[in-house]
């Protein structure tokens, strides 16, 4: 059994991870009110206090567009904080599993991104997440796992694409969704299972960078169509009648996003011994659970 320190317990991944990690050992889960990664001077003391064997950093500054005007804060949370966390892990002899993102890539190539490909992020968010990766590698070269993922959604949290589409689909007849950004929708429960598997493997999982998403590829438009098809099949009444595919240039945002975010997951597939579930299968399971939760809330 391990002593595990989980950061970011209030986020989508952290909240999903917590019950699963408790099967592996004693878990201390901290949110921003207990440890703020932007306050790097607190990190060493907290890690020394809990003396974990494994640290999982699911905390991050994730407001992609707002980061364009809050670059310093994003850098402290996403770049400096993980570096300090890795240095503190080294002092304790602990391992660190750090969650990163497809946004470290520029999205310009048309084949899945491998772990060693050039990054060249397009946004402040991507650059600060890349800085965090580099700081972790430098401070803890032999005892880190960096797990890049993309397009994460689940029943936890507020701002994910699936929950947004369900909400809008119930009230709007027409929606416009970007068609020229492509990636792999990833259910947070599947991502959490991969995190737990890495922690369970321990020394048998070599230090380094891994990619994990659900299998399969979709555009945001494809993803939206699938959400509405699956939701209707599960009996959810929807107002939406038309989903219009649009180019990114018709939906400008402060931060530039990679056009092609598909991650090559062969490395972790070989390590875990099985591929990730297809995104559509996981979407169906998530929506069934989520719509049951919504129905209970309406009935209360």
C-alpha positions in Angstrom: 0.0 0.0 0.0 1.3 3.5 -0.9 1.0 6.9 0.6 -0.5 9.0 -2.2 -0.8 12.8 -2.4 -3.4 14.0 -4.9 -3.4 17.7 -5.9 -6.5 19.2 -7.7 -9.1 17.2 -5.9 -11.9 19.6 -6.9 -11.2 19.4 -10.6 -12.8 17.0 -13.1 -9.9 14.5 -13.0 -9.1 14.9 -9.4 -12.7 14.3 -8.2 -12.9 11.2 -10.4 -9.5 9.8 -9.3 -10.0 10.0 -5.6 -12.2 6.9 -5.0 -10.1 4.8 -7.4 -6.8 5.8 -5.7 -8.2 4.8 -2.3 -7.9 1.2 -3.5 -4.1 1.6 -3.7 -3.3 3.0 -0.3 -3.7 6.0 2.0 -4.7 9.1 0.0 -4.4 12.7 1.0 -6.3 14.9 -1.5 -5.8 18.6 -1.5 -7.7 21.4 -3.4 -6.7 25.0 -4.1 -7.9 26.1 -0.7 -5.2 23.8 0.9 -2.4 24.1 -1.6 -2.2 26.7 -4.4 0.5 25.8 -7.0 0.9 29.5 -7.7 2.4 29.9 -4.2 5.4 27.7 -4.8 7.0 28.5 -1.5 4.2 26.4 0.2 4.8 23.3 -1.8 8.0 21.9 -0.2 6.5 22.2 3.3 3.3 20.5 2.3 5.1 17.6 0.6 7.5 17.2 3.6 4.5 17.2 6.0 2.6 14.4 4.2 5.8 12.4 3.1 4.0 10.7 0.1 5.5 7.9 -1.9 3.5 9.0 -5.0 2.3 12.5 -5.9 -0.3 13.0 -8.6 -0.6 16.5 -10.0 -4.1 16.9 -11.4 -4.1 20.6 -10.6 -3.6 23.2 -13.4 -4.6 26.6 -14.7 -7.0 25.5 -17.4 -8.8 28.7 -18.5 -7.2 28.5 -22.0 -8.5 31.8 -23.3 -8.1 33.8 -20.1 -4.5 32.7 -19.9 -3.8 35.0 -22.8 -4.2 37.9 -20.4 -3.1 36.1 -17.2 0.1 34.7 -18.5 2.1 35.3 -15.3 -0.5 33.4 -13.2 -0.7 30.6 -15.7 3.1 30.3 -15.7 3.2 30.1 -11.9 0.5 27.4 -11.7 1.3 25.4 -14.8 5.1 26.0 -15.1 6.8 26.9 -11.9 4.5 25.0 -9.5 5.1 21.5 -11.1 8.9 22.2 -11.1 8.8 23.0 -7.4 6.6 19.9 -6.8 9.1 17.7 -8.7 12.0 19.1 -6.6 10.0 18.4 -3.4 9.2 14.9 -4.6 13.0 14.3 -5.2 13.7 15.5 -1.7 11.2 12.9 -0.3 12.2 10.1 -2.7 8.7 10.2 -4.1 7.4 9.6 -7.7 5.4 12.3 -9.5 2.7 11.7 -12.0 2.0 15.0 -13.8 -1.0 15.6 -16.1 -0.3 17.5 -19.3 -2.1 18.3 -22.6 -2.2 18.1 -26.3 -1.9 21.9 -26.4 1.9 21.5 -26.1 1.7 20.7 -29.9 1.1 23.2 -32.7 -1.4 20.9 -34.4 0.1 21.4 -37.9 0.9 17.8 -38.8 -1.7 15.3 -40.1 -0.6 12.2 -38.2 -0.9 11.3 -34.5 1.6 13.1 -32.2 4.2 10.9 -30.6 5.8 11.6 -27.3 9.1 12.8 -28.8 7.7 15.1 -31.5 8.5 18.8 -31.5 6.0 20.7 -29.5 5.8 24.4 -30.5 2.6 25.4 -28.6 0.4 28.1 -30.0 -1.0 29.6 -26.8 0.0 30.8 -23.4 -1.7 27.8 -21.9 0.2 25.4 -24.1 3.5 27.2 -23.4 3.0 27.2 -19.7 2.1 23.5 -19.7 5.2 22.7 -21.7 7.2 24.7 -19.2 5.8 22.5 -16.5 6.8 19.4 -18.3 10.3 20.6 -18.8 10.6 21.6 -15.1 9.4 18.2 -14.0 11.9 16.3 -16.2 14.8 18.5 -15.0 14.0 18.2 -11.3 13.0 14.5 -11.2 14.5 12.8 -14.3 14.3 9.2 -13.0 11.0 9.2 -11.1 8.3 11.1 -13.1 5.5 10.2 -15.4 4.1 12.9 -17.6 0.7 11.9 -19.0 -0.6 14.0 -21.8 -4.3 13.8 -22.6 -6.9 15.7 -24.6 -10.6 16.6 -24.9 -11.5 15.4 -21.5 -15.1 15.2 -20.3 -17.1 13.6 -17.6 -20.0 14.1 -15.2 -17.7 16.0 -12.7 -17.0 19.7 -13.2 -18.9 22.3 -15.1 -17.2 23.4 -18.4 -16.7 20.2 -20.5 -18.0 19.9 -24.0 -20.5 17.1 -23.4 -22.4 18.8 -20.6 -22.4 22.1 -22.6 -23.9 20.4 -25.7 -26.6 18.6 -23.6 -27.6 21.9 -22.0 -27.6 23.9 -25.3 -29.3 21.0 -27.2 -32.3 21.2 -24.8 -32.9 24.9 -25.5 -31.7 25.8 -29.0 -32.9 24.6 -32.3 -29.7 25.5 -34.2 -26.1 25.2 -33.1 -22.8 26.0 -34.9 -19.9 23.8 -34.0 -16.3 23.9 -35.3 -15.5 21.2 -37.8 -11.8 21.7 -38.6 -10.3 20.9 -35.2 -9.7 17.1 -34.8 -8.9 15.1 -31.7 -9.9 12.1 -29.5 -12.7 12.7 -27.0 -11.6 11.2 -23.7 -13.9 10.1 -20.8 -12.3 11.1 -17.5 -13.2 7.7 -16.0 -11.0 6.0 -18.7 -8.2 8.5 -18.0 -8.5 7.9 -14.3 -8.1 4.2 -14.9 -4.9 4.8 -16.8 -3.5 6.9 -14.0 -4.3 4.2 -11.4 -2.7 1.6 -13.7 0.5 3.6 -13.9 0.6 4.1 -10.1 0.0 0.4 -9.5 2.8 -0.6 -11.9 5.2 1.6 -10.0 8.8 0.7 -10.8 7.6 -1.4 -13.7 6.4 1.7 -15.6 9.5 3.5 -16.9 9.9 7.2 -16.1 9.0 9.4 -19.0 6.2 10.9 -21.1 3.1 9.0 -22.2 0.0 9.8 -24.2 -3.5 8.7 -23.2 -6.8 9.4 -24.9 -9.7 7.2 -25.9 -9.4 5.5 -29.2 -10.8 6.9 -32.4 -10.8 10.4 -33.9 -13.5 13.1 -34.3 -14.0 16.8 -35.0 -15.9 18.9 -32.5 -18.7 18.8 -35.0 -18.6 15.0 -35.1 -18.5 14.9 -31.3 -21.6 17.1 -31.0 -23.6 15.0 -33.5 -22.7 11.9 -31.6 -23.7 13.5 -28.3 -27.1 14.3 -29.6 -27.6 10.9 -31.3 -26.7 9.1 -28.1 -28.7 11.4 -25.9 -31.9 11.0 -28.0 -31.4 7.2 -28.0 -31.4 7.4 -24.2 -34.7 9.3 -24.2 -33.6 12.8 -23.6 -35.9 15.3 -25.3 -33.9 17.8 -27.4 -34.8 21.0 -29.1 -31.8 21.0 -31.4 -32.7 20.3 -35.1 -29.7 21.5 -37.0 -26.0 21.4 -36.2 -24.0 23.6 -38.6 -20.3 22.7 -39.2 -18.2 25.9 -39.2 -14.5 26.6 -39.7 -12.4 27.8 -36.7 -12.2 31.3 -38.3 -15.9 31.7 -37.8 -15.5 31.1 -34.1 -12.5 33.2 -33.1 -11.1 32.8 -29.6 -8.3 34.7 -27.8 -6.1 31.5 -27.7 -5.1 29.6 -30.8 -6.0 25.9 -30.6 -4.2 23.1 -32.4 -6.1 21.9 -35.5 -4.9 18.3 -35.2 -4.7 17.1 -31.6 -4.7 13.3 -32.1 -2.2 11.7 -29.8 -0.3 8.5 -30.6 -1.0 6.2 -27.6 0.9 3.1 -28.7 3.5 3.5 -25.9 1.0 3.3 -23.0 -1.1 0.7 -24.8 2.0 -1.6 -24.9 2.7 -0.8 -21.2 -0.9 -1.5 -20.0 -1.5 -4.4 -22.4 -4.7 -3.2 -24.0 -5.9 -0.2 -26.0 -8.2 2.5 -24.6 -11.9 2.1 -25.3 -13.3 3.8 -28.4 -14.6 7.3 -27.6 -18.1 6.6 -28.8 -18.5 3.6 -26.5 -17.3 5.7 -23.5 -19.5 8.6 -24.5 -22.6 6.3 -24.4 -21.7 5.1 -20.9 -21.1 8.6 -19.6 -24.3 10.0 -21.0 -26.4 7.2 -19.5 -25.0 8.0 -16.1 -25.2 11.7 -16.6 -28.8 11.7 -17.8 -29.9 9.5 -14.9 -28.3 12.1 -12.6 -30.2 14.9 -14.3 -33.5 13.0 -14.1 -33.0 12.5 -10.3 -32.3 16.2 -9.9 -35.5 17.1 -11.8 -37.5 14.7 -9.7 -36.3 16.1 -6.4 
